[in-house]
């Protein structure tokens, strides 16, 4: 069985970070799928999905690391061509990636204790974003392993 849903966000840009864990779990619950996989995708070239411990220290550390890897003020050929100032946004999004996959067991996301699903909008202005969520698997729990 496949169940599709989405999560809509209004973002501020500039590495705006959102914890999607509860919203994704709600889509899994709505699907009725007990055993399978949830796939998330951000149809955007300036945002990304990953996991992290969603607490201010870890988030600040991630922002700092991204500033070191792809600083906003650096010279980017994208900015020369388009003049939109978001060359670093495209680079950061490409490095982290637009998708994430999480196993579902007993109707629950199989995330670690301190692991949350993170969406980051790297663009340089506020945006309206939609994250596509697809849950695939079995509703009866067949194939659910014992842990």
C-alpha positions as a Markdown table, in Angstrom:
| # | Residue | x | y | z |
|---|---|---|---|---|
| 1 | Unk | 0.0 | 0.0 | 0.0 |
| 2 | Unk | 1.1 | 3.6 | -0.7 |
| 3 | Unk | -0.2 | 6.6 | 1.1 |
| 4 | Unk | 0.8 | 10.1 | 0.0 |
| 5 | Unk | 0.6 | 13.3 | 2.0 |
| 6 | Unk | 2.4 | 16.6 | 2.3 |
| 7 | Unk | 3.6 | 19.1 | 4.9 |
| 8 | Unk | 3.3 | 22.8 | 4.1 |
| 9 | Unk | 5.6 | 25.4 | 5.7 |
| 10 | Unk | 6.1 | 29.1 | 5.7 |
| 11 | Unk | 9.8 | 29.7 | 6.1 |
| 12 | Unk | 12.0 | 32.7 | 6.7 |
| 13 | Unk | 14.9 | 31.5 | 4.6 |
| 14 | Unk | 18.6 | 32.0 | 5.6 |
| 15 | Unk | 19.0 | 28.5 | 7.1 |
| 16 | Unk | 15.5 | 28.5 | 8.8 |
| 17 | Unk | 15.2 | 25.1 | 10.5 |
| 18 | Unk | 12.0 | 23.1 | 11.2 |
| 19 | Unk | 11.5 | 19.9 | 13.2 |
| 20 | Unk | 9.1 | 17.8 | 11.0 |
| 21 | Unk | 9.1 | 14.7 | 13.2 |
| 22 | Unk | 5.6 | 15.1 | 14.6 |
| 23 | Unk | 4.1 | 16.1 | 11.3 |
| 24 | Unk | 5.7 | 13.1 | 9.5 |
| 25 | Unk | 4.5 | 10.8 | 12.3 |
| 26 | Unk | 1.0 | 12.2 | 11.8 |
| 27 | Unk | 1.1 | 11.2 | 8.1 |
| 28 | Unk | 2.3 | 7.7 | 9.0 |
| 29 | Unk | -0.5 | 7.4 | 11.6 |
| 30 | Unk | -3.1 | 8.7 | 9.0 |
| 31 | Unk | -1.8 | 6.1 | 6.5 |
| 32 | Unk | -2.5 | 3.1 | 8.8 |
| 33 | Unk | 0.7 | 1.5 | 7.6 |
| 34 | Unk | 2.3 | -0.6 | 10.4 |
| 35 | Unk | 5.5 | -1.8 | 8.6 |
| 36 | Unk | 7.3 | -0.2 | 5.8 |
| 37 | Unk | 9.1 | 3.0 | 4.9 |
| 38 | Unk | 8.3 | 6.7 | 4.8 |
| 39 | Unk | 10.0 | 8.8 | 2.1 |
| 40 | Unk | 10.2 | 12.6 | 2.3 |
| 41 | Unk | 11.1 | 14.9 | -0.6 |
| 42 | Unk | 11.6 | 18.6 | -0.9 |
| 43 | Unk | 10.9 | 19.8 | -4.5 |
| 44 | Unk | 13.2 | 22.7 | -4.2 |
| 45 | Unk | 16.9 | 23.4 | -5.1 |
| 46 | Unk | 17.5 | 25.6 | -2.1 |
| 47 | Unk | 16.3 | 23.4 | 0.8 |
| 48 | Unk | 17.2 | 20.1 | 2.3 |
| 49 | Unk | 16.2 | 17.3 | 4.7 |
| 50 | Unk | 18.3 | 15.5 | 7.2 |
| 51 | Unk | 18.2 | 14.3 | 10.8 |
| 52 | Unk | 19.7 | 15.9 | 13.9 |
| 53 | Unk | 19.1 | 16.3 | 17.6 |
| 54 | Unk | 16.8 | 19.3 | 17.4 |
| 55 | Unk | 18.2 | 21.4 | 20.1 |
| 56 | Unk | 19.7 | 24.9 | 19.9 |
| 57 | Unk | 23.3 | 23.9 | 20.4 |
| 58 | Unk | 23.3 | 21.3 | 17.6 |
| 59 | Unk | 21.4 | 23.6 | 15.3 |
| 60 | Unk | 23.9 | 26.4 | 15.9 |
| 61 | Unk | 26.7 | 24.0 | 15.3 |
| 62 | Unk | 25.2 | 22.9 | 12.0 |
| 63 | Unk | 24.6 | 26.5 | 10.9 |
| 64 | Unk | 28.3 | 27.3 | 11.7 |
| 65 | Unk | 29.6 | 24.3 | 9.8 |
| 66 | Unk | 27.5 | 25.2 | 6.8 |
| 67 | Unk | 28.7 | 28.8 | 7.0 |
| 68 | Unk | 32.3 | 27.5 | 6.9 |
| 69 | Unk | 31.6 | 25.1 | 4.0 |
| 70 | Unk | 29.5 | 27.4 | 1.9 |
| 71 | Unk | 29.7 | 31.0 | 3.2 |
| 72 | Unk | 26.9 | 33.4 | 2.1 |
| 73 | Unk | 29.4 | 36.1 | 1.1 |
| 74 | Unk | 31.6 | 34.1 | -1.1 |
| 75 | Unk | 31.8 | 34.5 | -4.9 |
| 76 | Unk | 29.5 | 32.0 | -6.6 |
| 77 | Unk | 29.2 | 31.7 | -10.4 |
| 78 | Unk | 25.5 | 31.2 | -9.9 |
| 79 | Unk | 25.2 | 34.7 | -8.4 |
| 80 | Unk | 27.1 | 36.2 | -11.3 |
| 81 | Unk | 24.7 | 34.6 | -13.8 |
| 82 | Unk | 21.4 | 35.2 | -12.0 |
| 83 | Unk | 22.2 | 38.0 | -9.6 |
| 84 | Unk | 19.9 | 36.5 | -6.9 |
| 85 | Unk | 22.5 | 36.1 | -4.2 |
| 86 | Unk | 21.6 | 32.5 | -3.3 |
| 87 | Unk | 24.5 | 30.6 | -4.8 |
| 88 | Unk | 25.4 | 29.3 | -1.3 |
| 89 | Unk | 21.8 | 28.2 | -0.9 |
| 90 | Unk | 22.0 | 25.9 | -3.9 |
| 91 | Unk | 25.4 | 24.5 | -2.8 |
| 92 | Unk | 24.2 | 23.8 | 0.8 |
| 93 | Unk | 21.0 | 22.1 | -0.5 |
| 94 | Unk | 23.0 | 19.9 | -2.9 |
| 95 | Unk | 25.4 | 18.9 | -0.1 |
| 96 | Unk | 22.6 | 17.8 | 2.3 |
| 97 | Unk | 20.1 | 16.6 | -0.3 |
| 98 | Unk | 16.4 | 16.9 | -1.0 |
| 99 | Unk | 15.2 | 13.6 | 0.4 |
| 100 | Unk | 15.1 | 11.3 | 3.4 |
| 101 | Unk | 13.9 | 7.8 | 4.1 |
| 102 | Unk | 12.9 | 6.4 | 7.5 |
| 103 | Unk | 11.7 | 2.9 | 8.3 |
| 104 | Unk | 8.3 | 2.4 | 9.9 |
| 105 | Unk | 7.8 | -0.3 | 12.5 |
| 106 | Unk | 4.6 | -0.9 | 14.4 |
| 107 | Unk | 3.2 | 2.3 | 13.0 |
| 108 | Unk | 6.1 | 4.4 | 14.4 |
| 109 | Unk | 9.1 | 6.1 | 12.8 |
| 110 | Unk | 12.3 | 4.2 | 13.8 |
| 111 | Unk | 14.3 | 7.3 | 14.8 |
| 112 | Unk | 16.8 | 7.2 | 17.6 |
| 113 | Unk | 16.0 | 8.7 | 21.0 |
| 114 | Unk | 17.7 | 12.1 | 20.2 |
| 115 | Unk | 17.0 | 12.0 | 16.4 |
| 116 | Unk | 14.5 | 14.3 | 14.8 |
| 117 | Unk | 13.7 | 15.0 | 11.1 |
| 118 | Unk | 15.0 | 18.4 | 10.1 |
| 119 | Unk | 14.0 | 20.6 | 7.1 |
| 120 | Unk | 16.2 | 23.6 | 6.3 |
| 121 | Unk | 15.3 | 26.4 | 4.0 |
| 122 | Unk | 18.6 | 27.9 | 2.7 |
| 123 | Unk | 17.1 | 30.5 | 0.3 |
| 124 | Unk | 17.7 | 34.2 | 1.0 |
| 125 | Unk | 14.1 | 35.1 | 1.4 |
| 126 | Unk | 10.9 | 33.8 | 3.0 |
| 127 | Unk | 9.2 | 31.0 | 1.0 |
| 128 | Unk | 6.2 | 28.7 | 1.1 |
| 129 | Unk | 7.5 | 25.2 | 1.0 |
| 130 | Unk | 5.8 | 21.8 | 0.5 |
| 131 | Unk | 7.4 | 18.6 | 1.6 |
| 132 | Unk | 6.1 | 15.5 | -0.2 |
| 133 | Unk | 5.6 | 12.5 | 2.2 |
| 134 | Unk | 4.9 | 9.0 | 0.9 |
| 135 | Unk | 4.4 | 6.0 | 3.3 |
| 136 | Unk | 4.8 | 2.6 | 1.7 |
| 137 | Unk | 4.2 | -0.7 | 3.4 |
| 138 | Unk | 1.7 | -3.1 | 5.0 |
| 139 | Unk | -1.2 | -2.2 | 7.1 |
| 140 | Unk | -1.5 | -5.5 | 8.9 |
| 141 | Unk | 2.0 | -5.6 | 10.4 |
| 142 | Unk | 3.0 | -8.5 | 8.2 |
| 143 | Unk | 6.8 | -8.5 | 7.7 |
| 144 | Unk | 7.3 | -6.5 | 10.9 |
| 145 | Unk | 10.3 | -7.9 | 12.6 |
| 146 | Unk | 10.6 | -8.6 | 16.3 |
| 147 | Unk | 13.1 | -6.3 | 18.0 |
